[in-house]
Every structure is written in structure tokens, then in C-alpha cells.
Amino acid sequence: MYTDLQLHIDGEWLGGAGRKGEDVVNPATGKSLASLPHATAADLDRALDAAAKGLKIWAATSPYDRSKVLRKAADLMRERADHIARIMTMEQGKVLAEARMETLTTADIIDWMAEEGRRSYGRIIPGRAPNSRLMVIQEPVGVVAAFTPWNFPILTPVRKFVAALAAGCSVVIKASEETPAGCIEAVRCFADAGLPNGVLNLVFGVPSTVSEHLIGADIVRKISFTGSVPVGKHLAGLAAKGMKRATMELGGHSPVVVFGDADPEKSAEVIAASKYRNAGQVCVSPTRFYVQEQVYDRFVKRFTDYAKAIKLGDGLDKDTTMGPLANPRRLDAMEAIVNDAKSRGGKVVAGGKRHGNQGFFFEPTVITDLPDDSKLMTDEPFGPIAPIVPFKTFDEVVERANSLPFGLAAYAFTSSSQTATKIGDAIQSGMIAINSAVVSMPETPFGGVKESGYGHEGGIEGLEAYTNKKFVSLS
Ligand code: NAD
């Protein structure tokens, strides 16, 4: 059973009556799952009014009481994890185990932010005059407009709005029209947990129309967006017009550096598992593999064996280890990348083509011998294609790894603590994992540098993204 697709405004679930609809498609079959109602302009205004009212109620609720509601939502999400995971797989394609893990991780994020909201400390600065107090207090930034994509239908929306809620803000969120049910089910957990009406509102529609409407509204004081670099730049421009704060989590093209002193087989297994997670449709997916010459052949062999052993299929089937791409645009993009790589001398050593004639499946692919200026090495692939190239020296690989305008995540493997420190310092990225593939946890900051965006989600930084600092001088 899929979800009854609805908007959520001022505590009310609103269906299709009188609203234009759009089909949501199962990427494993290419068939429609249900029709999604688009919010009308009047719906958007109503959501903004509700958020204004919700802000008054929620900002006046103590962090202690807010935290109780949020933790209850996390408990409900855990109870409903099996159901939520199934509908996420149906609409997005990822395998059921990944969808379940995403749901449980999201519940952990809620718990962490619920607690952190209780620790939104200010500080007291010694006054210059006797009996004076100089205080810094944190206040909720106000009404937040959030926009999220289709690759993590529940984790990405919740990571945004739970930090805002923990800080005392209200929210209007537009989740992806391609994977709406994940966010609908998440919002349902919060509504059922007792979040007051109007505090969290969910809308869908034509992305450019909805974002212009919401970002243009005076009441909105903060924008948070996850998605592609061009759309992020556009929305950042709209936010700047109204002098609104913004968090931009945009694309990357994450380098992986495997040094000659690392175990090539072990690192290949760790990083290949990360590469093909969610069919490579992850903003921090490892995407450019630089391997030092002396371990290059062994790394390529183990990585390629891993790719060839992956079982493609419907994510609901228990034997499947990689599902389809989320939409047909990604299939076209994969074909263009492979054709460009081949025309530039690239050798396809695994996969390389579309799989089957139903749904949006693309084979786990490995390409070697391609130049640094090929499309695959310069444009974020956002799919299951891995380019692997050799390098000779530390300085050379740092220059190549830092050569792109992006800086989200990076990975390195080495057995030398000195090399680990040096590469950690040298790479231009918001996050780097050394000897693992983990760059995201509830308690750690997540965000990029350069064109990968600005601001953070997660960690104490994720909460501060939704607070204003006010200086109070008491004499
Ligand atoms: P896209 O640029 O059209 O859309 C990306 C996301 O932004 C989608 O969720 C879309 O609904 C939303 N969007 C588009 N225009 C918008 C607007 N004017 N206002 C508000 N939201 C808007 O691309 P796409 O085909 O969906 O994905 C392609 C590329 O996007 C990928 O190759 C990848 O680089 C990037 N992407 C990044 C992430 C991420 O997690 N950072 C997620 C999804 C896609």
C-alpha cells in the first residue's frame, strides 16, 4: 500500500479536490503510484499564515516541552519504520534495507536535535560597570521555507525541519514532487506526536513557482535548500533580495585518494559499498577515485569485482542489492557520461549500459583510463558510475583533487598518521573521512565549501542555523 498523497496546512490534511495533480512514478516499473495534489496560490498563502500563527505558539513553548513532542515523533517513526521504508522504496527505488536504515537514522536525528534544542545556550559577558550584565541569547530565526530533493525522501526534509523546530521556528516545507510520501509520513509522525497546528506545513507544486512564492513572502526569514548548484544559486539570489538567511546544501564531486600504503582490497570494498549506495544518487557519494600507482591494479580489481557482484532489481525484492535510478533524467545523464568517457579513451571495465527495458535501471559501472577533463571527472555523476585513475605523488593528487569548483565531501585511505593529517589539511572540502566512508552523523556538522554551498546541518551548527543571536545589555 502506497500513501494517500496530501498537503498538510495548519494541521489539516488536504487532498486533490480542486487542485491540479501530478503522477508519482515507481522507478522500478515506470508505472504511476498515485496522483499528487499541487498547492494553489491560496494554499501557499494559507500555509504562510499558518506558519506565522504557529511561530507565535511554538516560540513561546519551552525547549523542554518542545523536546517532548519531537522525541515522541521519533518514537512513532521507529514504530512505523517498516511501513515508511516500503513506501520510500516504491517511490524512490532504493533497496528496502537502505530505506529502513534511512528511516531509523532519521529518528536518531530527531532525538539528537530534540535534546540539543534544550541546550541552546547563550552566554554572559562581564559588564564594564558595576551591576551590569552583558548577555547573548539565542532566539528562533522565525518562519523557515525549506526545499528538498528526491534522493533521501525522509532524512533530508526532517534534518532541515527538526533543527528549525528544535530552535523554536515554524516551517513551510516543499519536499520533492517525485518522492512525496516519505516527507508526508514524516510530517504525520510529528502531527500525531502533538505538534501544534501551523508549526509544520507541507506543500507541493511546480518547484520554481512555490519557491518564488514562499521566499518572496515577508514573513519568511530563513531559506534552506538541498539540491543542484544551479538551483541553489538561483534560490540564494531570491533570498538575498529579501536579506534572508540561507543554508545551501548543493552538489559535490567527491574525490577519493588511496595512498600506496593503504590496504587496496579493504579500501576498495569500503568505498565501493559507499559508491553504489542509493545507486550513487547521494550528494556525498565518492565520485572520483585517485589511486597511487603501486596499488592501482589491486584496487581496480577488487572494486570491479564488487561492482560486478551487485544484484540489480526492484528494491522490494530481498535479493536486490541496488535498485533503479530515481527518474529517467538520471538514465539519460548516465548514458551521456559513458559515451563521453568512451570517446575520450575511457575503458569500461564493468557495466556501462542501461539494464532491462522496464524502469530506470543502470548497471554498476567502472571506467578507467580516462582524462581529468572528461565529463565524468568534472561533472557530478549522481549515479552508479565510478572513474578510477592512477597518481604518482602527494602534491600531484592534491592539485587534481582540488581542481574542481566543488567542495562537499572527500575520502582518503592511508596507514600513515602523518599522511592522514596532511591530506586532511590539504583537501578543500566541508567534510573528509579518512579510512572510512562515513561523513554524516546526527552529532556532526554537514555542509560544503566553494560551489557546494554554505551553512551546516547536523551538530550544534545545525541548530544554530535556525537561531538569531541577540545581545542584551543590562545596567
Ligand atoms: P534539478 O536541478 O532540476 O532539481 C534538483 C532539486 O531541486 C529537485 O528536488 C527539484 O524539485 C528542486 N528544484 C528545481 N528547481 C527548483 C526551484 N526553482 N525552486 C525550488 N526547488 C527547485 O535536478 P534533478 O534532475 O532533480 O537532479 C539533478 C542534479 O541535481 C543531480 O545531478 C545532482 O547534482 C543534483 N542533486 C543534488 C542533490 C543533493 O542531495 N545535493 C539531490 C538531488 C539532486
Residues whose N, C-alpha, C, O or C-beta is under 5 A from the ligand:
A	BS01	NAD	F147 T148 P149 W150 N151 S176 P207 S208 S211 T226 G227 S228 V231 E249 L250 G251 C283 R329 E380 F382
